[in-house]
Amino acid sequence: MFLAMLLEAVRAISANRLRSFLTMLGMVIGVAAVVLMLAVGEGTRVTIKKQVDALGSNVFIVLAGFQSTSGVRSGSGSSHTLNESDALAIAQLEGVTGASPVVFNYLQLVAGGQNWNTMIMGVNEDYLNVRTWEVASGRAMDHLDVGSASRSIWLGTTTAKELFGSVDPVGLTLRVGNVPFTVEGVLAAKGQSLDGRDQDDTALVPITSSQRYLVGSPFRGTVRMIMLQAQTAEIMPALEEDLRTLLRERHHIIDPMEDDDFFLNNLSAVMASAEETAKAMTLLLGAIASVSLAVGGIGIMNIMLVSVTERTREIGIRLAIGARRKDILTQFILEALLVSVTGGFLGLAIGSFGAWLVQTVWRTSVVIAPSSLALSFTVSAGIGLFFGFFPAWKAAKQNPIEALRFQ
């Protein structure tokens, strides 16, 4: 019985192919728009997550405070309120897996006939673990490099390419200013940071080597910042308080009303905020696109009402020869569902193609989640059922005698 009704629905739709196509066009556009918008929104969220993850997971950054001279305040990290002993104390806190003091400066690197200006970072052996940064070739920095202030250097992929091209630079020598350094490793590619900076355009040296040969300081042992990693994301709020308490004690800040002489940044909080923003944008884009689905549903209802009017005598004949009202109801609901679901399938295909086109042409990250496809299809079927019910109910409530008299 159901199969016979389905075949009848197919015949009814096929009888007016152009009108049926124009009716489902609203669903096609609506579903395609929803799929495309959700894919762009999800792609943005994934991109943000990757950029934050590239900085390291469960990471805190402690920046030195600012200086104020004659009312003119410099930016964060410009004062000398952090030192290496602070990093050592932080590393002893419960829940901290590693901590690295950091100093940096932009210097000229020279290798053979090539030169390149990049940021040289002085760090310790924990830095790569804190940043979850792998070494693509060569070896990682260890405590002996830091303890002996070895003239060893690790290059980011961009820096290595600019200085050595396609040659593996491990074991080769370059100069930082006039100081020779041996390349001990090339770091794995990290990509761009949240502010668009190329993280691979950098070089690492032991912090002791940086302080001895490259970056002088009027205050021995001071650093620009300290990066540390927590064991888990769950303990980060409590660890943040422990960090603040420890540093205030070490810097003799006793008055609770006195400001910190450092800045503490929680990258997990940054990621959570960025993800919430991306989710809100995805929902907004989906809501805007779903308006097209509502318009498509209204189109289906209007055309189905026209179809009921045109087929009034047919309905009367069916009722007269024994068809039940629920059979008429089912028949017209099936027709509305068929139009809506077919439009949904076409919309899924067009939306997926559009997402691929956006990614290919505009180099924008898009992610088509299976859940968004299922949601779009389910909504399109639901809209067909919802907007098709009233015309179907109107058809089922026809008086057989009046319907047979209809001209």
JOZIZI-V735131 format. One record per residue. N is the residue number from 1. RES is the residue in one small letter. PSI is psi as a letter, one per 20 degrees, with the letter a starting at -180 (* if undefined). OMEGA is omega in whole degrees, 0 to 359 (none if undefined). Layout:
N,RES,PSI,OMEGA / N,RES,PSI,OMEGA
This chain:
1,m,g,181 / 2,f,g,180 / 3,l,h,179 / 4,a,g,178 / 5,m,h,180 / 6,l,g,178 / 7,l,h,177 / 8,e,h,178 / 9,a,g,178 / 10,v,g,180 / 11,r,h,181 / 12,a,h,179 / 13,i,h,182 / 14,s,h,181 / 15,a,h,178 / 16,n,m,189 / 17,r,g,183 / 18,l,g,180 / 19,r,h,179 / 20,s,h,180 / 21,f,g,179 / 22,l,h,179 / 23,t,g,182 / 24,m,i,181 / 25,l,h,177 / 26,g,g,178 / 27,m,h,179 / 28,v,g,181 / 29,i,g,181 / 30,g,g,181 / 31,v,g,179 / 32,a,g,180 / 33,a,g,180 / 34,v,g,180 / 35,v,g,182 / 36,l,g,182 / 37,m,g,178 / 38,l,h,179 / 39,a,g,179 / 40,v,g,179 / 41,g,g,179 / 42,e,h,177 / 43,g,h,177 / 44,t,g,181 / 45,r,g,180 / 46,v,h,179 / 47,t,g,179 / 48,i,g,181 / 49,k,g,179 / 50,k,g,181 / 51,q,h,178 / 52,v,g,178 / 53,d,h,180 / 54,a,h,177 / 55,l,i,182 / 56,g,q,181 / 57,s,q,178 / 58,n,l,187 / 59,v,p,168 / 60,f,q,172 / 61,i,p,177 / 62,v,o,179 / 63,l,q,174 / 64,a,q,181 / 65,g,a,182 / 66,f,r,177 / 67,q,q,176 / 68,s,o,181 / 69,t,o,180 / 70,s,k,179 / 71,g,i,179 / 72,v,o,183 / 73,r,p,176 / 74,s,r,182 / 75,g,r,179 / 76,s,q,180 / 77,g,i,185 / 78,s,i,179 / 79,s,a,183 / 80,h,l,185 / 81,t,i,178 / 82,l,q,178 / 83,n,r,183 / 84,e,h,179 / 85,s,h,174 / 86,d,g,179 / 87,a,g,179 / 88,l,h,179 / 89,a,g,179 / 90,i,h,181 / 91,a,h,181 / 92,q,i,180 / 93,l,q,177 / 94,e,p,180 / 95,g,i,179 / 96,v,p,181 / 97,t,i,179 / 98,g,q,179 / 99,a,p,181 / 100,s,p,170 / 101,p,q,184 / 102,v,p,167 / 103,v,q,181 / 104,f,q,178 / 105,n,q,176 / 106,y,p,183 / 107,l,r,180 / 108,q,p,176 / 109,l,p,181 / 110,v,p,177 / 111,a,o,182 / 112,g,c,179 / 113,g,j,182 / 114,q,q,174 / 115,n,q,184 / 116,w,p,178 / 117,n,p,182 / 118,t,r,180 / 119,m,p,177 / 120,i,p,182 / 121,m,p,173 / 122,g,o,186 / 123,v,r,174 / 124,n,a,186 / 125,e,i,180 / 126,d,i,190 / 127,y,g,183 / 128,l,h,177 / 129,n,g,178 / 130,v,g,181 / 131,r,j,186 / 132,t,l,184 / 133,w,o,181 / 134,e,q,174 / 135,v,o,183 / 136,a,h,177 / 137,s,q,184 / 138,g,b,182 / 139,r,r,178 / 140,a,r,176 / 141,m,q,177 / 142,d,r,185 / 143,h,h,178 / 144,l,h,177 / 145,d,g,181 / 146,v,g,183 / 147,g,h,183 / 148,s,j,183 / 149,a,l,183 / 150,s,q,178 / 151,r,m,180 / 152,s,q,183 / 153,i,q,178 / 154,w,p,187 / 155,l,q,168 / 156,g,r,186 / 157,t,h,180 / 158,t,g,179 / 159,t,g,180 / 160,a,g,180 / 161,k,g,182 / 162,e,h,183 / 163,l,h,188 / 164,f,i,181 / 165,g,c,182 / 166,s,j,181 / 167,v,p,175 / 168,d,o,187 / 169,p,i,183 / 170,v,p,181 / 171,g,i,180 / 172,l,r,183 / 173,t,q,173 / 174,l,r,178 / 175,r,p,171 / 176,v,o,193 / 177,g,d,177 / 178,n,j,184 / 179,v,p,179 / 180,p,p,175 / 181,f,q,177 / 182,t,p,179 / 183,v,o,181 / 184,e,i,181 / 185,g,q,174 / 186,v,p,184 / 187,l,q,177 / 188,a,q,182 / 189,a,p,179 / 190,k,h,182 / 191,g,a,184 / 192,q,q,174 / 193,s,r,181 / 194,l,h,180 / 195,d,j,176 / 196,g,j,180 / 197,r,q,178 / 198,d,o,182 / 199,q,i,181 / 200,d,i,176 / 201,d,m,184 / 202,t,r,174 / 203,a,q,181 / 204,l,q,172 / 205,v,q,175 / 206,p,q,184 / 207,i,h,178 / 208,t,h,178 / 209,s,g,179 / 210,s,g,181 / 211,q,h,183 / 212,r,g,189 / 213,y,h,193 / 214,l,g,188 / 215,v,o,178 / 216,g,q,179 / 217,s,p,178 / 218,p,i,179 / 219,f,o,186 / 220,r,p,175 / 221,g,i,179 / 222,t,q,183 / 223,v,r,180 / 224,r,h,180 / 225,m,r,177 / 226,i,p,176 / 227,m,p,180 / 228,l,q,182 / 229,q,p,176 / 230,a,q,181 / 231,q,g,181 / 232,t,r,178 / 233,a,h,185 / 234,e,h,184 / 235,i,i,186 / 236,m,g,178 / 237,p,g,179 / 238,a,h,180 / 239,l,h,178 / 240,e,g,178 / 241,e,g,178 / 242,d,g,179 / 243,l,g,181 / 244,r,g,180 / 245,t,g,181 / 246,l,g,184 / 247,l,h,177 / 248,r,h,178 / 249,e,g,182 / 250,r,h,181 / 251,h,j,174 / 252,h,l,175 / 253,i,n,187 / 254,i,g,182 / 255,d,o,180 / 256,p,i,179 / 257,m,i,180 / 258,e,p,182 / 259,d,q,173 / 260,d,q,174 / 261,d,k,179 / 262,f,r,177 / 263,f,p,183 / 264,l,o,181 / 265,n,p,178 / 266,n,o,184 / 267,l,h,177 / 268,s,h,177 / 269,a,h,177 / 270,v,g,180 / 271,m,g,180 / 272,a,g,179 / 273,s,g,180 / 274,a,h,179 / 275,e,h,177 / 276,e,h,178 / 277,t,g,180 / 278,a,h,178 / 279,k,g,179 / 280,a,g,179 / 281,m,g,179 / 282,t,g,179 / 283,l,g,179 / 284,l,g,179 / 285,l,g,179 / 286,g,h,180 / 287,a,g,179 / 288,i,g,181 / 289,a,h,183 / 290,s,i,175 / 291,v,h,178 / 292,s,h,178 / 293,l,g,178 / 294,a,g,178 / 295,v,g,178 / 296,g,h,179 / 297,g,g,177 / 298,i,h,177 / 299,g,g,178 / 300,i,g,180 / 301,m,g,181 / 302,n,g,181 / 303,i,h,178 / 304,m,h,176 / 305,l,h,176 / 306,v,g,180 / 307,s,h,178 / 308,v,g,180 / 309,t,g,181 / 310,e,h,186 / 311,r,k,181 / 312,t,g,180 / 313,r,h,178 / 314,e,g,179 / 315,i,g,179 / 316,g,g,180 / 317,i,g,180 / 318,r,g,179 / 319,l,h,183 / 320,a,h,183 / 321,i,j,170 / 322,g,j,178 / 323,a,q,179 / 324,r,q,181 / 325,r,h,179 / 326,k,h,175 / 327,d,g,178 / 328,i,g,178 / 329,l,g,180 / 330,t,g,182 / 331,q,g,183 / 332,f,h,175 / 333,i,h,178 / 334,l,g,179 / 335,e,g,179 / 336,a,g,179 / 337,l,g,182 / 338,l,g,178 / 339,v,g,183 / 340,s,g,183 / 341,v,g,177 / 342,t,g,176 / 343,g,h,178 / 344,g,g,178 / 345,f,g,179 / 346,l,h,178 / 347,g,h,177 / 348,l,g,181 / 349,a,g,182 / 350,i,g,178 / 351,g,g,179 / 352,s,g,177 / 353,f,g,178 / 354,g,h,178 / 355,a,g,177 / 356,w,h,181 / 357,l,g,179 / 358,v,g,180 / 359,q,h,184 / 360,t,g,187 / 361,v,g,185 / 362,w,j,179 / 363,r,k,178 / 364,t,p,180 / 365,s,p,175 / 366,v,q,179 / 367,v,o,178 / 368,i,o,180 / 369,a,p,177 / 370,p,h,180 / 371,s,h,179 / 372,s,h,176 / 373,l,g,180 / 374,a,g,180 / 375,l,g,181 / 376,s,g,180 / 377,f,g,180 / 378,t,g,179 / 379,v,g,180 / 380,s,g,177 / 381,a,g,179 / 382,g,h,179 / 383,i,g,177 / 384,g,g,179 / 385,l,g,184 / 386,f,g,184 / 387,f,i,178 / 388,g,i,184 / 389,f,g,183 / 390,f,g,176 / 391,p,h,180 / 392,a,g,178 / 393,w,h,178 / 394,k,h,178 / 395,a,g,182 / 396,a,h,182 / 397,k,j,180 / 398,q,q,172 / 399,n,p,185 / 400,p,h,182 / 401,i,g,179 / 402,e,h,180 / 403,a,h,180 / 404,l,h,180 / 405,r,i,185 / 406,f,p,178 / 407,q,*,none
